[in-house]
Amino acid sequence: GAWRRRRSCGSVPAMIIRPLDPARDASLLPGLAAMMVEAVAGGASIGFMAGFDQPAALDWWQGRLAAAASGAMTILVALDRDGVIGTVTLVPAAMPNQPHRADVAKMMVAARAQRQGVGAALLAAVEALARAQGRTTLVLDTISASGAARLYERAGWEK
């Protein structure tokens, strides 16, 4: 299913949040890669170092697309009329004694869409997806005292 969040104030266009479809969404990978390069350059704590470039990001996303196709994870994408504006990934725990647990990973919002509710909408969507999968414990990492940390705190996440 897809999640939608519409804003009626200002000039913020409607967006849709939906699972990335490995069979049909390869065309979104360049936008996801560009957003990731932008996030890393901006200091995001998503596992990559300064100098991370578009070809490396595109390779990484192609690997994630394959992982999503295998069912190892679900990647949600936020889209507006101009393309990709955000993403978050739900990675179920691999250990047999943790069917209730999953990691929330690689949440990013494009600079052009920040402070417009995209992050909060992505977080709500990944939480709903986790509930639908029977995941009751979610874990994530972020930089303390960052905008992301404040978002998670406002949403009721505990440190």
C-alpha positions in Angstrom: 0.0 0.0 0.0 0.9 3.6 -0.3 0.7 6.4 2.4 -0.3 9.9 1.4 0.2 13.2 3.2 -1.3 16.3 1.7 -0.6 19.8 2.8 -3.1 22.5 1.9 -1.1 25.5 3.1 1.5 27.4 1.2 3.0 26.0 -2.0 4.0 22.6 -0.6 2.8 20.1 -3.2 1.1 16.8 -2.3 3.4 13.9 -1.7 3.1 10.2 -1.7 5.0 7.7 0.5 5.1 4.2 -0.8 7.3 1.1 -0.9 9.9 1.1 -3.6 9.0 -1.5 -6.2 12.2 -3.3 -7.2 10.5 -4.5 -10.5 9.4 -1.0 -11.6 11.3 1.7 -9.7 14.9 1.5 -11.0 14.3 5.0 -12.6 14.1 6.4 -9.0 17.7 5.3 -8.2 19.5 8.4 -9.6 17.2 10.6 -7.5 17.8 8.5 -4.4 21.6 8.6 -5.0 21.6 12.3 -5.5 19.7 12.8 -2.3 22.1 10.5 -0.4 25.2 12.4 -1.8 23.5 15.7 -0.6 22.8 14.2 2.8 26.3 12.9 3.3 27.8 16.3 2.2 25.5 17.9 4.7 26.9 15.8 7.6 24.1 13.2 7.9 25.0 10.2 10.0 24.1 7.5 7.5 27.3 5.5 7.3 29.2 7.2 4.6 32.2 9.6 4.6 32.8 13.0 3.0 33.6 12.6 -0.7 30.9 10.1 -1.2 29.8 10.6 -4.9 27.0 9.9 -7.2 28.4 6.7 -8.8 29.2 5.2 -5.4 25.7 6.1 -4.2 24.1 4.7 -7.3 26.0 1.4 -6.8 24.8 1.3 -3.2 21.2 1.9 -4.2 21.4 -0.8 -6.8 22.4 -3.2 -4.0 19.5 -2.0 -1.8 17.1 -2.6 -4.7 18.3 -6.2 -5.0 18.0 -6.6 -1.2 14.4 -5.2 -1.4 13.6 -7.6 -4.2 14.8 -10.5 -2.1 12.5 -9.4 0.8 15.5 -8.6 3.1 14.1 -5.1 3.6 11.4 -2.7 2.6 12.4 0.7 1.3 9.8 3.5 1.5 10.1 6.5 -0.8 8.5 9.9 -0.5 7.7 11.5 -3.9 6.3 14.8 -5.0 5.7 16.0 -8.5 9.4 16.7 -9.0 10.6 13.3 -7.9 12.3 11.8 -4.8 12.1 13.9 -1.6 12.8 11.3 1.0 13.3 7.7 2.0 13.5 5.3 5.0 14.2 1.6 5.2 12.7 -1.1 7.5 15.2 -3.9 8.0 13.7 -6.9 9.9 16.1 -8.4 12.5 17.8 -11.5 11.1 18.0 -13.5 14.3 15.4 -16.2 14.9 14.7 -15.0 18.4 13.9 -11.5 17.3 10.8 -11.7 15.1 9.4 -8.7 16.9 12.4 -6.4 16.1 13.5 -4.3 13.1 15.9 -1.5 12.4 14.9 1.8 10.9 17.7 2.8 8.5 18.8 5.4 6.0 16.1 8.0 6.7 16.8 11.0 4.5 14.9 14.0 3.3 16.0 16.1 0.4 17.2 19.6 1.3 14.4 21.1 -0.9 11.8 19.3 1.2 13.1 19.7 4.7 11.0 21.3 7.4 7.8 20.5 5.5 6.7 17.4 7.4 8.3 14.8 5.1 10.5 13.3 7.9 7.6 13.0 10.3 5.5 11.4 7.5 8.2 9.0 6.6 8.6 8.0 10.3 4.9 7.5 10.7 4.8 5.4 7.5 7.7 3.1 8.6 6.2 2.7 12.0 2.9 1.7 10.4 4.7 -0.8 8.1 6.5 -2.3 11.1 3.2 -2.7 12.9 1.7 -4.4 9.9 4.6 -6.8 9.9 4.2 -7.6 13.6 7.4 -5.7 14.6 6.9 -4.1 18.0 10.4 -3.0 18.8 12.2 -0.6 16.4 15.8 0.6 16.7 17.6 3.4 14.9 20.8 5.4 15.2 21.3 9.1 14.7 23.5 12.0 15.8 22.6 13.3 19.3 21.1 16.9 19.4 20.5 16.8 15.6 17.3 17.8 13.8 16.7 14.0 13.3 17.1 13.4 17.0 14.6 16.1 17.7 12.2 14.6 15.2 12.4 11.1 16.8 12.0 12.6 20.3 8.8 14.5 19.2 7.5 11.3 17.8 7.9 9.5 21.1 11.1 7.6 20.5 13.3 6.9 23.5 17.0 7.3 23.7 
